[in-house]
Amino acid sequence: MPRHWTDEQKATQSALIHSWRPWTKSTGAKTAEGKAICSQNVIVGKRNKQKALEQAMREFYSALAKIDALTGKRKERRGI
């Protein structure tokens, strides 16, 4: 379950993080193997977004078909 932060807690945490400045110590991948893995992150993200979009389109067209069936209207629709 995600944590629900109050505005005061967000401000306090932000101030703490800015005092730690963890971004100054970030180094990223150092080995060739690590760099190869990291270079694929964008591809995985795009693939997941594409899958989510396709699922949403299937659900949308399924809902349209149900509406058509309930209203007695039948129209040609373009789907996936």
C-alpha positions as CSV (number, residue, x, y, z in Angstrom):
1,M,0.0,0.0,0.0
2,P,1.5,3.4,-1.0
3,R,2.3,5.9,1.7
4,H,0.1,9.0,1.8
5,W,2.4,12.0,2.6
6,T,1.1,15.2,4.2
7,D,2.4,18.5,2.7
8,E,4.4,19.0,5.9
9,Q,6.0,15.6,5.6
10,K,6.8,16.2,1.9
11,A,8.5,19.5,2.7
12,T,10.5,17.9,5.5
13,Q,11.6,15.0,3.4
14,S,12.5,17.3,0.5
15,A,14.7,19.4,2.8
16,L,16.4,16.3,4.1
17,I,17.1,14.9,0.7
18,H,18.5,18.3,-0.5
19,S,20.8,18.3,2.5
20,W,22.0,14.8,1.6
21,R,22.3,15.5,-2.1
22,P,22.4,11.9,-3.2
23,W,22.5,12.8,-6.9
24,T,26.1,14.0,-6.4
25,K,27.2,10.5,-5.6
26,S,25.3,8.7,-8.4
27,T,27.8,7.0,-10.7
28,G,25.6,4.8,-13.0
29,A,26.8,1.5,-14.5
30,K,30.6,1.0,-14.6
31,T,31.0,-2.4,-16.2
32,A,30.3,-3.2,-19.9
33,E,27.7,-5.7,-18.8
34,G,26.0,-3.2,-16.6
35,K,26.0,-0.5,-19.3
36,A,24.5,-3.1,-21.8
37,I,21.7,-3.8,-19.3
38,C,21.0,-0.2,-18.6
39,S,20.9,0.7,-22.3
40,Q,17.9,-1.6,-22.7
41,N,15.8,0.2,-20.0
42,V,14.2,2.6,-22.5
43,I,13.2,-0.3,-24.8
44,V,11.5,-2.2,-21.9
45,G,9.6,1.0,-20.9
46,K,8.3,1.5,-24.4
47,R,7.3,-2.1,-24.8
48,N,5.3,-1.9,-21.5
49,K,3.6,1.3,-22.7
50,Q,2.7,-0.4,-26.0
51,K,1.2,-3.4,-24.2
52,A,-0.8,-1.2,-21.9
53,L,-2.1,0.8,-24.9
54,E,-3.1,-2.4,-26.8
55,Q,-4.9,-3.7,-23.7
56,A,-6.8,-0.4,-23.3
57,M,-7.8,-0.5,-27.0
58,R,-9.1,-4.1,-26.6
59,E,-11.2,-3.1,-23.6
60,F,-12.5,0.0,-25.4
61,Y,-13.6,-1.9,-28.4
62,S,-15.1,-4.6,-26.2
63,A,-17.1,-2.0,-24.4
64,L,-18.3,-0.5,-27.7
65,A,-19.5,-4.0,-28.8
66,K,-21.4,-4.4,-25.6
67,I,-23.1,-1.0,-26.0
68,D,-24.0,-1.9,-29.6
69,A,-25.5,-5.2,-28.4
70,L,-27.5,-3.5,-25.7
71,T,-28.8,-0.7,-27.9
72,G,-29.5,-2.9,-30.9
73,K,-27.2,-0.9,-33.1
74,R,-24.7,-2.6,-35.2
75,K,-22.0,-0.5,-36.8
76,E,-18.8,-1.4,-38.4
77,R,-16.0,-0.5,-36.2
78,R,-12.3,-0.7,-36.7
79,G,-10.5,-2.6,-34.0
80,I,-7.2,-4.1,-33.3
